[in-house]
Amino acid sequence: MRSYRRFRFACVIVVFMPFTAFGNSNSRVDLDFDSVDEAVRYAQKRLAEDRSVCNDDRGWSFPDCGENRRANSTSEEFAAVVIKYSYDDGSDEPAHLICPSRSRNGNTRFWPNKARVLFVTTHEYTMAFRLTHRRYHEIVDRVKISGGEVTVVDDLVLEHATKESGCEVTGRVWLEGNEGREDVELTLASSKVSTGPKGEFRFEGIAKGNHYLSALKKRYHFDSEKLKLERGERVTVALKGYYHRAARVRWAYQPDGSRDLSEGLESGETILSEDWRKCYRFSDGFQNQSRQRDFAIRQVEDRLQVDDVGSYQNPGVIRLSGIELDEVLQAPDVIYERGPLPMREGDVFIFKTRDGGKYAKLQVMEIIVSEDAKIKAMVEMARQPLDEDE
């Protein structure tokens, strides 16, 4: 049975504060110490001292430090949890600590044989946490906390997953078009395998925890499969690979900030496809795939969708059907969605761009299936003469 040592003060510290994250900045402060005793002394000192103290010698601050607290603020108590772990094989790689604490260092990399202090609020009586590493069985636990106390959890051991203790994942890969299913590369945790002649595969010795099974083969799209594995579990999975899709589109962009989509437009025709490196922006004609995006294209199974619409100044998109691009004369003054929205041949999309002040329209002329069809579509585009103004 796991032992939790607790240290309590003679008094309970109560503070008045709004519900906010710890610290007065967005920077991360990893309160890691070489020993548990050192970590406990630090936690005791911080819980006992005046909350107005900002940026101590380790750069730590409590919420709203140095500010006058409002009389009607919510009353909360604070506690501290000290966590320390090691590996059963002596590894010195960092694990990932995940916990829903109010502490900024509660979801970060965490090195073994270090004692980490987590300050938490006691609006709940327990604190749940997970300690994960892709080659080791994850630890999921919950500790009791109480206001003004320091709780120590220092006997955690991450156990290396072996063929005997680990999970087994088997399955088969299917490909659109029933083409050769051999040599599809699959990745699960830190393991990689390739499929056999019939698309079969097997993983052994996979650690307990949450993992994504991904597959890779040229010309094919695979959706990752999320697996929640328990120690020693045997799981069978079927994966389906679909030809990469692309969309041949016409588009027009109004640079003057008005909702007029009838004249004074920048326009073009291009082919869009899913690529995690690409985020499309109308203002540069999709040439600069920067993160300052208006939208991105995502493929889900055999379907394309408009997704990841920009995140600045209330952008959005609406989808229309039964209308041609040239018939769209204005951007309607309605609520624009963030996506995702499916892309079908003939659909027209109207975008409110990432800066929230300009509008554009786009029509899906053709959904292209396979790389060969994409090349054929580009050939047809190359044969078209340029407009006089280009």
C-alpha positions, 0 to 999 in steps of 0.5 A: 500500500502506498504511503503518503506522509503529511506535514501540517502547520499549527494554523490553516491559511485562508485567502480571498482570491478570484478563480485564476491560475497560479502565478502572475505570468504565463511562464512555467516554474518547475519547482523541482528539488534534489530531495524530498526534505528540501521540497517540503521545507520550501512548500511549508515556507510558501504556505505559511508566508504572506500571499502578497510576496511575488517572485521568490528566489525560485520565481514562484508567485501565488495568484494576484500577489501584491494586489489588494484582494476584493472583500467579495472574492471567493475564500479558498485554502491551499495545499501542496503535494510533493511528488518523486518517482524513479524507473525500475531500470534506472532510466534517466529520461523525463516522464510527463506529469499530468494533473488538473491542479491549479499549478503551472508546473502540473502538466510538464516534463518531470525528471526522475529522482527529483522532488516536485512541489505542486501547489493546489487549491482545496476546493476538492479533497483529492488530487488526481494525477498521471505519470506517463512515458511511452515505454513504461506502464503509466501510473494513475493515482489520486491523493488526499489533500487538506488545507495547509498540509504538505502531502508527500508521494515519493514511492512511485516507480515507472515499470518498463513494459516487457513482452510478458507485462505489456499489451499486445495489439494485432490487426489488419490494414485495408486499403481503398482500391484493394491494392497491395497491403504489404509494407504499410508502416505503423507506429504505436508508442515507441514501436514501429512495425510493417504489415505483412502480405495480407495487411496483418500486423502485431505489436507486443510489449506496449505499455499501459496507457493512452496511445495513438496507432498511426499508419503511413503509406505513400498515396494513402491517408490514415486516421489515427486510432486512439487506444486506451490499453490496460496492463497485459490487455490483448486488442485487435484493431482494423485500420482503413487507408483511403486515397489522398483527396484534394480539392480544385477550387476557385476563390475570390478575396475582397482586400478593402474590408467591405462585404462586397464580393462582386467587384474589386476582388483578387481571385484565382484557381488552385488545388488544396489538400491536407498537409499539417505544414500548410495553413491557407491565407487569402491575402497572399493567394495561398502562397505563404502557408504561415500559421497566420491562417484563414483556414486549413484542409483536413481529410477524415476517412475519404472526406475533406473538410474546412477546418482550423479557421483562424483564431484572431478577431472572431473569424469564421466560415459559412457553407452554401449550396445551390449557388455558383461562385459568381452569383455570390455578390456579398458576404451575408451579415450573419454568424460565421462558424469556426468549422469543421465543415464538409467539402463537397463538389459545388459547395460555396464557402464564404470566409470572414478572415483571421483579422475579422475585417475582410471577406472571401469566397471559395467554390469546390469545383472538383474533389480529386481522388489519388495523386494521378488525378491531382496531376491530371487536374494540374495539367488541365489548369496549366492549359488554361490561358491567363486573364489579361490582368495577370 
